Amino acid sequence: MSGAPTIRLQPHEVALLRGGSRAAVTVAVVALHLRGEVRAGRAGTMRASGVAAGAGALPRLTKAVHSALYRPAGMRELLGRRGVDEALGELRGDLVAAGLLRRVPPRRTRAARVLLKSLRAQHPFPAGREGLSWDDVLLAVSLYGDKALGSLVPRFAEAAGLVGRGGTADQGLPQSWGGGSGGGFTCGAV
C-alpha cells in the first residue's frame, strides 16, 4: 500500500476542480438530464421537466440547479441564480477544507492536480456511449468537459447551449487551472 490518502469525490466536485463553477453546474445539469428532469428549452436554454424524483438523495448543487430551472435559463443566467451560487460557494468551501482548492487566489492545490491526473489515468476518455452507466457519463463529463459532452450527450449539450454556438462548459477558466502531475488518489462514489 502506498500510504496515499483516498479521496472520494462526486462528479460535480471533480468538475469544479477541473474547470470551475461552470463545469460543476454542467455536470449537475447533465445528471438531471439523464434522470429525465431537465431538458433543453428554446434558444440554448434549459428547463426543469418535472419534480426531481428522489431529490433528497441528490447532491446540494444538483438540487439547487433543478430548483433554479423553475423557469428556463441559459448557463450564464443559471450560474447567477442565488441557490446555485450558494451551493457552489458551499462546494468550494468543502474542497478548500479537503485541501484540494485554495481560497485566495482560487486555484487547485497540488493534491487536486495529482488527483485529477490519477482519475484521468484510471478513467480514459470513452470511445462511445455504449455500455456506459450514468455515473460513467458524469465522470467523463467531469474529467473531459466539452469533448465528453460532444461525444456522450451531443444533442442535449448543443440544444441546451452547453457547447457549440450557445456556449462552452469550459469557457472562462482561470489561467492557473492547468494540468498536474503525480498519482496515488482514487475516486470512489461517482
Beta strands, then each sheet from edge to edge (+ up, - down):
strand 1: 38-40
strand 2: 46-48
strand 3: 101-102
strand 4: 107-108
sheet 1: 1+ 2-
sheet 2: 3+ 4-
end
